[in-house]
Amino acid sequence: MTVISNTSTNSNNVDRTALLSLLNNIKELFNNGPTNDPIVAMLTFIDGTLNPMIAKSGTDEFITSVSVFHDGEFISTFYNKVFDVIDTIDHPTATPNNNQQYLLQLLRIYRGLLLLINNLIVSADLTVSIGSTPIKDLNLLLVDKIIKSFNNCCTSIVLSSDQLNLSLALLYNTICKLLFNITNKFQLNIENDDDILLLFLTFYEKNLTPNNAEFYLPWLLLLNNILSSLKDSHLVSQILLNTDIVNKVLLTIYNNDKMFRFFQNTNTEPIDISHLTFIKVWKKLLISNEYISRYLESLYATNNTALLAQLLDVSTVIITSIDLWDNHDIINIMIWCIFLIKEKLYNEVKDCLLSSNTTTVDTTYPILVNVLDILTKITTFKESASYILHYKETFPLLISLLKLLNDHIPKLNPHKNPDLKPSKSTFPHCKSLLVEIFTNLTFENHQIQDLMRIHHGIELVLNNCEIDENEPFIKERSIICIKYLLANNKENQVIIRDLEEKKQKKK
């Protein structure tokens, strides 16, 4: 593409010269430091030169005057200067000698530089190139340099005070905003730099400061862009298995008052970008990717079932609140839900019921209820029945779970046994949720109807067509399930008729 020639006026040149001069001054401050009274000199530079330029750079007049992204020659000079400054910040020769105020001002200057760059990049003309180098490549190089520079800052700075910690967090927040704006325009190519990017993304693991969900919005927005740009799920695997982002960062954001109230439907405020972005990130990381089963297994392996229960609480709220799921998401959700039942939950429930071992019921029960609740939502989609029919061991597993609960948990009828009350050890609601799952799967699906008959599921559902205080509404759900089982299925109709006749003879 042809580079647009430089036709700027003298006024334009003044602004451009001031901008390049500012970059030179920042490089000099990081390279050599002020010669006299460094703190005063840096404050004077920030207040008298840097801040006014940042404020000016956010105006349409300045963007038009500088025309920074419409002139190939100036773009080349500008980016080279910026790269030069960041390289100097990355390897400064001026040392703060552990002077906290000196460090604070350096971080302020670095943040100001990034705010300035952000204001200019937002106005970028994406059609411009520098010779044979597209502006996209310059911006991706900028992303790479900034991430590496910040990582080096974190390893070299000792956070000796809350003020310094907050200053570094504000710098990180600004970087996330800038990188989000760049990644909104250009897709990152991050396959070769997973470790560097991972180190950058884990900053908040050790540096969560403000109790404010909006403060972490730039990080969420950037993470969402990165996850969306992945060609495979390797980075997702790294985040889940090799970092504590989920526990230390995402759950902290979720438990923020405003975010938590929203997800618990106790907040009257409308949904905003922080809620939407959190949901998108959570979906990509913890709902619909292929590494979730491995991650869940790792939580069991480290006996971290409390964290697993928390994650499923959040996932249940999100999954059951969304009405549209694509086939890929449905299959992935089915995979990890069935994995949990098959590999962990069935045996834990069996142990609780057969051996009267209730030591694990406090963790097993909430996990089981959430998994079954998720399946009641996902089985409303036809693709879930396709999964059940393809993976033939799945349906008998669900039938076996219902039979286990049915055989070992007495029905609580207030008229017959008024002294018995529901408790976690009786796994309340679980049979109702299983019946609802079978109802969803059976609806207008002759193959699932037949599987219910073959695996003796009809008898189990029919047995629950009565009041049970441990399972509110199970009678009504079972009746609907029987209705779907009988629809256009003569074999099932015969089974039901025979069972009813046997029941009448017993009376």
Number of C-alpha atoms within 10 A of each C-alpha: 11 11 15 14 11 12 10 14 10 10 11 17 14 13 19 20 13 13 18 15 13 17 20 15 17 25 21 17 24 23 17 12 23 15 8 8 9 16 18 13 14 21 17 12 17 19 11 11 14 24 17 11 20 19 13 16 21 17 13 11 11 18 20 13 18 24 22 22 25 21 20 20 17 19 19 19 12 19 17 13 17 21 17 15 24 25 16 19 24 18 14 18 14 15 13 16 8 11 10 17 14 19 19 19 18 22 19 20 22 20 20 20 21 21 22 21 17 23 19 20 17 15 16 18 14 14 13 20 24 18 12 9 12 14 22 19 13 18 19 19 13 18 19 17 16 22 20 18 18 21 18 15 16 14 8 9 14 12 15 10 10 10 13 18 19 17 19 24 20 17 21 21 18 20 24 23 21 24 28 23 19 23 20 14 14 17 15 22 12 17 13 8 11 14 13 14 18 17 16 20 20 16 19 18 16 12 15 17 14 11 13 14 20 17 16 21 20 22 23 26 24 24 20 21 23 21 18 14 15 16 11 12 15 14 22 20 18 14 20 21 18 12 16 15 20 19 16 16 19 19 16 17 25 19 15 14 13 17 20 19 15 17 17 10 9 10 14 8 10 7 12 9 11 19 19 13 20 20 19 20 21 20 17 17 22 22 23 21 20 23 20 22 19 15 19 21 19 16 16 15 10 8 11 13 19 15 16 20 19 15 21 21 16 19 20 20 15 17 21 14 11 9 10 11 13 10 13 12 18 22 21 17 25 21 18 23 19 20 17 17 21 16 11 15 19 19 13 19 25 16 16 19 20 10 9 10 14 16 11 14 20 12 16 23 21 19 23 24 21 22 26 24 22 23 25 21 19 26 22 17 18 16 18 20 21 13 17 18 15 10 11 11 11 19 20 17 15 20 21 16 20 20 18 17 18 16 11 12 16 13 20 19 16 13 8 9 11 9 9 14 12 15 9 14 19 22 22 20 20 23 26 25 23 24 28 24 22 28 26 25 29 25 19 15 17 17 12 22 26 18 18 23 16 12 14 16 23 25 16 19 28 17 12 21 18 16 17 19 17 23 21 14 15 25 20 14 21 25 18 18 24 23 14 21 29 19 16 13 14 11 13 20 16 12 16 19 11 12 14 12 11 11 10 9 7 6 5
